Amino acid sequence: MKVRRRIEIEDVGLDLSKLRIDDLLKIAEVAESEIRRALDEVLGPRMIKYLLTVDVYIDDKLNLFVDLIVDSLIPPYISLESVIERALKRGVDKAAAFVRELARKMRETTSGTEGGA
């Protein structure tokens, strides 16, 4: 099964112009790690192979692009599509939580430097 998703990460007041390449890489890493963990929890040894690519980019919004191909031997009562959708949701939710935390830290840093000098 092959799935491609482009997801806009919610606006949390993050100044996208201040994001560094390391921040974008970390967002992708967080999403990828959570998707892999979710797939492994449900499919485990029934997963024959999978290919997962996560890209993060900025146009007018912060976007997460996921490309996932899964080949698995699962019993008929398990919906592979449902498993994949839940894994993608977990990955996106985890990445969004990371972005919210990043925005909070940036606001703290900005407010700390404005009142300083």
VEXPAGU-725982 format. One line per 3 residues: number of its first residue (from 1); their letters; for each residue x, y, z of N, C-alpha, C, CB. Coordinates in nm, 4 decimals. Glycine has a CB too. Example, Ala and Ser with C-alpha at 12.3 -4.5 7.8 and 13.67 -1.06 7.14 Angstrom:
! residues 2
1> as> 1.3190/-0.5690/0.7800/1.2300/-0.4500/0.7800/1.3200/-0.3300/0.7800/1.1308/-0.4473/0.9046 | 1.2850/-0.2250/0.7080/1.3670/-0.1060/0.7140/1.2900/0.0030/0.7870/1.4084/-0.0598/0.5725
END
This chain:
! residues 117
1> mkv> 0.0845/-0.1174/0.0000/0.0000/0.0000/0.0000/0.0891/0.1238/0.0000/-0.0961/-0.0003/0.1219 | 0.0529/0.2210/-0.0837/0.1298/0.3435/-0.0960/0.0435/0.4617/-0.0540/0.1817/0.3619/-0.2403 | 0.1005/0.5506/0.0286/0.0289/0.6673/0.0773/0.1189/0.7892/0.0649/-0.0174/0.6472/0.2238
4> rrr> 0.0620/0.8983/0.0166/0.1322/1.0273/0.0133/0.0415/1.1289/0.0806/0.1685/1.0715/-0.1348 | 0.0975/1.2055/0.1722/0.0193/1.3082/0.2410/0.1003/1.4369/0.2503/-0.0229/1.2602/0.3820 | 0.0329/1.5461/0.2263/0.0889/1.6780/0.2526/0.0025/1.7368/0.3621/0.0924/1.7701/0.1228
7> iei> 0.0634/1.7714/0.4710/-0.0107/1.8188/0.5866/0.0433/1.9548/0.6261/-0.0013/1.7187/0.7046 | -0.0459/2.0511/0.6428/-0.0052/2.1807/0.6942/-0.0063/2.1723/0.8453/-0.0982/2.2949/0.6428 | 0.1028/2.2114/0.9060/0.1084/2.2119/1.0521/0.0438/2.3416/1.1001/0.2567/2.1986/1.1047
10> edv> -0.0417/2.3281/1.1988/-0.1218/2.4401/1.2466/-0.0374/2.5634/1.2792/-0.1999/2.3984/1.3688 | -0.0993/2.6780/1.2652/-0.0335/2.8042/1.2964/-0.0323/2.8201/1.4485/-0.1057/2.9254/1.2267 | 0.0855/2.8237/1.5049/0.0988/2.8368/1.6500/0.1742/2.9645/1.6853/0.1708/2.7142/1.7092
13> gld> 0.1720/3.0587/1.5925/0.2406/3.1845/1.6185/0.3909/3.1746/1.5998/0.2106/3.2311/1.7576 | 0.4341/3.0767/1.5248/0.5764/3.0564/1.5013/0.6213/3.1439/1.3855/0.6073/2.9075/1.4728 | 0.7269/3.2211/1.4067/0.7831/3.3035/1.3001/0.8646/3.2115/1.2092/0.8718/3.4209/1.3578
16> lsk> 0.8056/3.1760/1.0959/0.8682/3.0798/1.0056/1.0015/3.1288/0.9517/0.7757/3.0491/0.8909 | 1.0197/3.2592/0.9449/1.1461/3.3134/0.8936/1.2625/3.2864/0.9886/1.1329/3.4635/0.8698 | 1.2324/3.2547/1.1137/1.3382/3.2293/1.2117/1.3753/3.0814/1.2233/1.2955/3.2808/1.3468
19> lri> 1.3033/2.9949/1.1524/1.3358/2.8529/1.1574/1.4665/2.8260/1.0839/1.2220/2.7690/1.0969 | 1.5514/2.7465/1.1471/1.6785/2.7066/1.0857/1.6594/2.5692/1.0223/1.7955/2.7045/1.1913 | 1.7537/2.5325/0.9388/1.7488/2.4010/0.8735/1.7487/2.2906/0.9793/1.8692/2.3829/0.7763
22> ddl> 1.8205/2.3101/1.0891/1.8218/2.2106/1.1974/1.6830/2.1917/1.2579/1.9208/2.2523/1.3068 | 1.6077/2.3006/1.2681/1.4708/2.2911/1.3210/1.3831/2.2074/1.2273/1.4095/2.4328/1.3398 | 1.3954/2.2315/1.0977/1.3163/2.1562/1.0004/1.3536/2.0084/1.0020/1.3357/2.2137/0.8596
25> lki> 1.4835/1.9806/1.0120/1.5287/1.8412/1.0192/1.4752/1.7719/1.1444/1.6820/1.8346/1.0172 | 1.4732/1.8427/1.2559/1.4236/1.7844/1.3811/1.2730/1.7570/1.3725/1.4539/1.8785/1.5000 | 1.1972/1.8464/1.3096/1.0536/1.8244/1.2921/1.0307/1.6974/1.2107/0.9871/1.9464/1.2227
28> aev> 1.1060/1.6817/1.1017/1.0940/1.5614/1.0182/1.1343/1.4372/1.0969/1.1809/1.5744/0.8913 | 1.2403/1.4479/1.1752/1.2883/1.3342/1.2547/1.1846/1.2906/1.3579/1.4198/1.3702/1.3250 | 1.1214/1.3861/1.4233/1.0184/1.3556/1.5235/0.9017/1.2820/1.4583/0.9683/1.4853/1.5923
31> aes> 0.8553/1.3322/1.3444/0.7421/1.2683/1.2750/0.7803/1.1286/1.2274/0.6959/1.3544/1.1549 | 0.8967/1.1167/1.1651/0.9404/0.9875/1.1122/0.9541/0.8834/1.2229/1.0733/1.0029/1.0386 | 1.0151/0.9217/1.3325/1.0354/0.8301/1.4442/0.9020/0.7796/1.4995/1.1158/0.8987/1.5549
34> eir> 0.8056/0.8695/1.5127/0.6753/0.8306/1.5680/0.5979/0.7421/1.4706/0.5925/0.9552/1.6023 | 0.6069/0.7700/1.3420/0.5392/0.6859/1.2420/0.5990/0.5458/1.2431/0.5506/0.7484/1.1000 | 0.7311/0.5368/1.2463/0.7981/0.4063/1.2513/0.7565/0.3277/1.3763/0.9513/0.4247/1.2489
37> ral> 0.7539/0.3972/1.4900/0.7162/0.3330/1.6162/0.5726/0.2804/1.6093/0.7311/0.4320/1.7338 | 0.4823/0.3607/1.5551/0.3411/0.3206/1.5452/0.3244/0.2001/1.4533/0.2554/0.4377/1.4940 | 0.3937/0.2000/1.3401/0.3848/0.0857/1.2489/0.4397/-0.0405/1.3137/0.4603/0.1150/1.1189
40> dev> 0.5508/-0.0275/1.3825/0.6127/-0.1434/1.4456/0.5257/-0.2005/1.5575/0.7495/-0.1059/1.5004 | 0.4592/-0.1127/1.6337/0.3727/-0.1584/1.7424/0.2581/-0.2454/1.6911/0.3168/-0.0390/1.8185 | 0.1993/-0.2062/1.5799/0.0819/-0.2778/1.5292/0.1197/-0.3926/1.4363/-0.0101/-0.1815/1.4564
43> lgp> 0.2117/-0.3659/1.3447/0.2445/-0.4679/1.2445/0.3591/-0.5586/1.2861/0.2789/-0.4019/1.1145 | 0.4539/-0.5044/1.3588/0.5678/-0.5820/1.4083/0.6276/-0.6742/1.3042/0.5264/-0.6625/1.5269 | 0.6402/-0.8031/1.3369/0.7052/-0.8975/1.2454/0.6235/-0.9268/1.1183/0.7322/-1.0269/1.3180
46> rmi> 0.4968/-0.8830/1.1150/0.4166/-0.9046/0.9932/0.4543/-0.8061/0.8823/0.2668/-0.8914/1.0253 | 0.5343/-0.7052/0.9193/0.5740/-0.6060/0.8201/0.6911/-0.6623/0.7401/0.6120/-0.4699/0.8877 | 0.6715/-0.6794/0.6111/0.7761/-0.7330/0.5249/0.8779/-0.6244/0.4960/0.7169/-0.7886/0.3935
49> kyl> 0.8283/-0.5111/0.4515/0.9169/-0.3977/0.4261/0.8333/-0.2713/0.4186/0.9987/-0.4179/0.2952 | 0.9023/-0.1596/0.4408/0.8361/-0.0313/0.4210/0.9407/0.0731/0.3865/0.7556/0.0106/0.5469 | 0.8941/0.1743/0.3178/0.9787/0.2862/0.2791/0.9069/0.4115/0.3259/1.0067/0.2889/0.1233
52> ltv> 0.9751/0.4890/0.4085/0.9154/0.6084/0.4664/1.0055/0.7276/0.4399/0.8914/0.5906/0.6179 | 0.9471/0.8318/0.3839/1.0191/0.9565/0.3605/0.9355/1.0696/0.4196/1.0468/0.9795/0.2072 | 1.0005/1.1528/0.4994/0.9332/1.2679/0.5578/1.0127/1.3926/0.5201/0.9197/1.2536/0.7137
55> dvy> 0.9449/1.4873/0.4579/1.0055/1.6151/0.4216/0.9297/1.7264/0.4921/1.0049/1.6365/0.2671 | 1.0031/1.8263/0.5352/0.9421/1.9446/0.5935/0.9874/2.0629/0.5101/0.9807/1.9622/0.7451 | 0.8927/2.1466/0.4718/0.9297/2.2642/0.3945/0.8350/2.3785/0.4280/0.9275/2.2337/0.2430
58> idd> 0.8776/2.4962/0.3898/0.7992/2.6159/0.4161/0.7654/2.6819/0.2832/0.8757/2.7141/0.5093 | 0.6368/2.7064/0.2620/0.5968/2.7977/0.1551/0.5347/2.9147/0.2315/0.4942/2.7298/0.0474 | 0.4079/2.9338/0.2289/0.3477/3.0346/0.3163/0.3099/2.9742/0.4522/0.2233/3.0962/0.2491
61> kln> 0.3244/2.8409/0.4634/0.2964/2.7680/0.5880/0.4045/2.6641/0.6094/0.1557/2.7006/0.5842 | 0.4037/2.6064/0.7267/0.4932/2.4952/0.7570/0.4236/2.3676/0.7128/0.5304/2.4903/0.9097 | 0.4895/2.2903/0.6268/0.4295/2.1706/0.5684/0.5115/2.0475/0.6005/0.4153/2.1858/0.4177
64> lfv> 0.4404/1.9401/0.6218/0.5009/1.8094/0.6428/0.4521/1.7216/0.5282/0.4638/1.7482/0.7848 | 0.5431/1.6640/0.4546/0.5078/1.5786/0.3416/0.5556/1.4376/0.3738/0.5707/1.6312/0.2071 | 0.4634/1.3415/0.3754/0.4956/1.2034/0.4101/0.4677/1.1143/0.2895/0.4138/1.1561/0.5342
67> dli> 0.5651/1.0333/0.2559/0.5525/0.9345/0.1488/0.5812/0.7995/0.2144/0.6519/0.9643/0.0260 | 0.4853/0.7093/0.2105/0.4983/0.5821/0.2813/0.4488/0.4685/0.1937/0.4206/0.5850/0.4142 | 0.5314/0.3662/0.1822/0.4943/0.2432/0.1128/0.5122/0.1294/0.2123/0.5808/0.2206/-0.0180
70> vds> 0.4079/0.0499/0.2309/0.4126/-0.0602/0.3270/0.3715/-0.1896/0.2583/0.3208/-0.0317/0.4486 | 0.4499/-0.2931/0.2811/0.4175/-0.4271/0.2345/0.4140/-0.5148/0.3593/0.5221/-0.4802/0.1267 | 0.2986/-0.5740/0.3865/0.2823/-0.6466/0.5120/0.1928/-0.7682/0.4931/0.2246/-0.5549/0.6198
73> lip> 0.2225/-0.8722/0.5688/0.1369/-0.9910/0.5746/0.0484/-0.9769/0.6971/0.2214/-1.1243/0.5800 | -0.0726/-0.9282/0.6753/-0.1624/-0.9100/0.7888/-0.2889/-0.9908/0.7673/-0.1962/-0.7610/0.8091 | -0.3508/-1.0313/0.8768/-0.4761/-1.1059/0.8638/-0.5859/-1.0157/0.8077/-0.5192/-1.1643/1.0003
76> pyi> -0.6866/-1.0753/0.7460/-0.7924/-0.9969/0.6810/-0.8700/-0.9054/0.7757/-0.8887/-1.0896/0.6137 | -0.8727/-0.9370/0.9038/-0.9502/-0.8543/0.9972/-0.8773/-0.7253/1.0361/-0.9821/-0.9343/1.1228 | -0.7520/-0.7111/0.9960/-0.6789/-0.5875/1.0220/-0.6770/-0.5046/0.8936/-0.5333/-0.6171/1.0723
79> sle> -0.7187/-0.3801/0.9042/-0.7182/-0.2902/0.7893/-0.5827/-0.2196/0.7828/-0.8351/-0.1866/0.7984 | -0.5034/-0.2543/0.6819/-0.3727/-0.1914/0.6660/-0.3884/-0.0409/0.6475/-0.2971/-0.2526/0.5465 | -0.4905/-0.0004/0.5738/-0.5144/0.1426/0.5533/-0.5377/0.2139/0.6865/-0.6351/0.1639/0.4601
82> svi> -0.6151/0.1525/0.7731/-0.6435/0.2106/0.9040/-0.5159/0.2194/0.9890/-0.7507/0.1274/0.9771 | -0.4353/0.1156/0.9853/-0.3084/0.1143/1.0595/-0.2184/0.2280/1.0112/-0.2361/-0.0225/1.0430 | -0.2101/0.2451/0.8813/-0.1255/0.3493/0.8234/-0.1789/0.4880/0.8601/-0.1175/0.3337/0.6699
85> era> -0.3097/0.5062/0.8510/-0.3683/0.6363/0.8851/-0.3413/0.6724/1.0310/-0.5196/0.6355/0.8584 | -0.3551/0.5753/1.1205/-0.3278/0.6018/1.2624/-0.1805/0.6346/1.2843/-0.3683/0.4809/1.3487 | -0.0918/0.5650/1.2155/0.0520/0.5910/1.2280/0.0854/0.7317/1.1782/0.1335/0.4856/1.1492
88> lkr> 0.0264/0.7700/1.0650/0.0492/0.9043/1.0122/-0.0023/1.0107/1.1089/-0.0184/0.9200/0.8756 | -0.1199/0.9870/1.1645/-0.1767/1.0828/1.2603/-0.0869/1.0980/1.3811/-0.3164/1.0388/1.3045 | -0.0363/0.9868/1.4335/0.0548/0.9940/1.5490/0.1798/1.0732/1.5149/0.0936/0.8531/1.5964
91> gvd> 0.2345/1.0497/1.3962/0.3549/1.1212/1.3551/0.3306/1.2703/1.3413/0.4063/1.0658/1.2245 | 0.2193/1.3062/1.2798/0.1860/1.4479/1.2611/0.1565/1.5139/1.3959/0.0645/1.4634/1.1661 | 0.0829/1.4449/1.4827/0.0521/1.5001/1.6150/0.1795/1.5256/1.6948/-0.0402/1.4053/1.6925
94> kaa> 0.2727/1.4314/1.6887/0.3992/1.4454/1.7616/0.4810/1.5615/1.7043/0.4808/1.3136/1.7551 | 0.4848/1.5733/1.5709/0.5570/1.6843/1.5069/0.4921/1.8181/1.5436/0.5595/1.6661/1.3524 | 0.3594/1.8225/1.5453/0.2884/1.9459/1.5808/0.3170/1.9856/1.7254/0.1368/1.9287/1.5597
97> afv> 0.3240/1.8878/1.8151/0.3578/1.9163/1.9549/0.4997/1.9731/1.9646/0.3450/1.7880/2.0415 | 0.5909/1.9178/1.8862/0.7278/1.9681/1.8837/0.7304/2.1123/1.8323/0.8170/1.8778/1.7958 | 0.6525/2.1413/1.7289/0.6462/2.2773/1.6731/0.5889/2.3744/1.7757/0.5608/2.2796/1.5441
100> rel> 0.4857/2.3333/1.8484/0.4301/2.4198/1.9543/0.5345/2.4510/2.0607/0.3078/2.3532/2.0195 | 0.6115/2.3493/2.0997/0.7173/2.3693/2.1988/0.8264/2.4613/2.1437/0.7780/2.2340/2.2409 | 0.8610/2.4438/2.0187/0.9607/2.5292/1.9533/0.9121/2.6747/1.9503/0.9897/2.4787/1.8091
103> ark> 0.7855/2.6943/1.9184/0.7278/2.8293/1.9162/0.7323/2.8917/2.0555/0.5822/2.8256/1.8641 | 0.7000/2.8126/2.1573/0.7032/2.8622/2.2954/0.8438/2.9057/2.3332/0.6529/2.7544/2.3932 | 0.9437/2.8230/2.2994/1.0828/2.8566/2.3311/1.1282/2.9822/2.2577/1.1748/2.7400/2.2959
106> mre> 1.0871/2.9965/2.1315/1.1240/3.1162/2.0547/1.0606/3.2409/2.1151/1.0812/3.1013/1.9074 | 0.9349/3.2301/2.1592/0.8691/3.3453/2.2228/0.9399/3.3825/2.3519/0.7205/3.3148/2.2510 | 0.9792/3.2822/2.4319/1.0502/3.3093/2.5561/1.1843/3.3769/2.5297/1.0710/3.1802/2.6340
109> tts> 1.2550/3.3283/2.4289/1.3845/3.3861/2.3935/1.3675/3.5298/2.3480/1.4530/3.3034/2.2837 | 1.2660/3.5552/2.2646/1.2408/3.6899/2.2133/1.2001/3.7843/2.3252/1.1324/3.6868/2.1056 | 1.1104/3.7394/2.4126/1.0654/3.8274/2.5210/1.1766/3.8493/2.6232/0.9412/3.7686/2.5901
112> gte> 1.2672/3.7535/2.6382/1.3798/3.7673/2.7297/1.4829/3.8666/2.6797/1.4450/3.6337/2.7519 | 1.5002/3.8755/2.5494/1.6007/3.9668/2.4924/1.5460/4.1077/2.4779/1.6482/3.9158/2.3561 | 1.4132/4.1225/2.4643/1.3553/4.2555/2.4497/1.3632/4.3339/2.5787/1.2115/4.2459/2.4041
115> gga> 1.3441/4.2697/2.6909/1.3459/4.3396/2.8189/1.4858/4.3530/2.8751/1.2585/4.2684/2.9181 | 1.5837/4.2871/2.8184/1.7219/4.2844/2.8654/1.7935/4.4156/2.8505/1.7974/4.1803/2.7933 | 1.8860/4.4493/2.7973/1.9659/4.5684/2.7717/1.9008/4.6883/2.8248/1.9916/4.5863/2.6273
END
